[in-house]
Amino acid sequence: MEETQFIWMNGRMVKWNDARIHVLTHTLHYGTGVFEGIRCYDTPKGPAIFRLKDHIKRLVDSAHIMQMKLPYSQADYENACRDSVKKNAVRECYIRPLVYYGYGKMGLATTGCVVDSIVAVWPWGSYLGDEGLKNGIRAKISSYSRPTVNSSMTKSKTTGSYANSTLVKMEALNAGYEEALVLDANGFVAEASGENIFIVRSGELITPPATNALEGITRKSIMEIAANEGLRISEQTFTRDQLYIADECFITGTAAELTPVREVDDRMIGEGKVGPATKKLQAKFFDIVHGKDSRYSKWLDFVEK
Ligand SMILES: Cc1ncc(COP(=O)(O)O)c(C=O)c1O
């Protein structure tokens, strides 16, 4: 990873190499932390954080689900993100707020555990590669299922839940694919390892209801953009074979942005190329995050006010 200079740690800017924790940090053992993934983009008005408030609200919600008492307010975490971008003088970066149970207590109960917070920023190019963004990726349906809604809390970005995502991702990579798509316990398509999924069939954009998936902020943005572009859009459960016969498919997420999927389980999706709806939405999305469409400036949080 590309290092920057400072990491915000419990209210102070600490040098990158000094941002360390004890090996008996609670969250390191039990996966009890909550986190976010946010992107900051360069715009004509300087760096802008995409939907910062929505991301920090989800962080607050994740903590609420985990019954974790946050030591800072929503506004404090938003400021920590802006300050971290400013202090590191980066124009485009990924932002990783993490709140975790720290050192001092072991055992599953979190009662009385200290709660620590960090915000790190670093430049991070396209998550699935420039080639993937341009021409689409090859994906595989995972042999692992998405945890059921009553086992892992699917609306919380809890660190421990990502052990499942890592199994899913590594299986796909080891088999020679770039990404994995995950079914829910009933066999319906839920999402990808760290992205939401959309298909296009007969001109209609379809995404599964977020019941078994994370309520992605990119997903919500794409749904709004699509509606404004006059595309028909619906939330519907669909099966893996409905995916195989889709005209287009793409995945959305902060890291992966809008990445086309050209093949699933060795079956071409549509013509095996990036389809017209995908292309249009991707171009719109990149215009918006780079401040080139004033209709969506409400989504940009400028670092220099
Ligand atoms: C499991 C999972 N699904 C979907 C997403 C996409 O969410 P967002 O668009 O808010 O980044 C993410 C990323 O946060 C994720 O981890």
The ligand as a Gaussian input file, in Angstrom:
#p B3LYP/6-31G(d) Opt

LIG

0 1
 C      -20.173000      -6.683000       1.841000
 C      -20.248000      -5.384000       1.121000
 N      -21.243000      -5.182000       0.238000
 C      -21.351000      -4.034000      -0.446000
 C      -20.452000      -3.005000      -0.255000
 C      -20.604000      -1.720000      -1.034000
 O      -20.953000      -0.669000      -0.162000
 P      -20.563000       0.833000      -0.480000
 O      -21.079000       1.131000      -1.830000
 O      -21.239000       1.619000       0.586000
 O      -19.080000       0.920000      -0.391000
 C      -19.398000      -3.167000       0.651000
 C      -18.422000      -2.091000       0.873000
 O      -18.510000      -1.375000       1.848000
 C      -19.300000      -4.376000       1.365000
 O      -18.314000      -4.574000       2.234000

